[in-house]
Amino acid sequence: MTIQRMIALYQRRCPEAQADNAHYQALNAYADKRLDKCVFGENKPACKQCPVHCYQPAKREEMKQIMRWAGPRMLWRHPILTVRHLLDDRRPVPPLPEKYRPKSSGFPRSALRSRATSRAL
């Protein structure tokens, strides 16, 4: 909900915002889809704390720009959402769920590194 409010605030009030309403609707839908598919589910950390970058690089940069502009203004427009977001920022990042962790090959990483180093020599 916070990201939708930030996008709406940016779209309405920021002088650099595009006049294209469809662009921000699509960006909002993209953010909703990414939040729905978050690997952390309800325990999701704030995006800047998250070890999983689920946004495409161009959209991530655009969202950073929106958050950078709208963040300070959210305190006056939506104080409760802002406080909740700040509290979420302080929450520790939960461990990555088991099904999303990289599969181990059974060898310790140090053994793999030493084998690769010995082959290079």
Secondary structure, 3 states (H helix, E strand, C coil): CHHHHHHHHHHHHCCCCCCCHHHHHHHHHHHHHHHHCCCCHHHCCCHHHCCCCCCCHHHHHHHHHHHHHHHHHHHHHCHHHHHHHHHHHHCCCCCCCHHHCCCCCCCCHHHHHHHHHHHHC
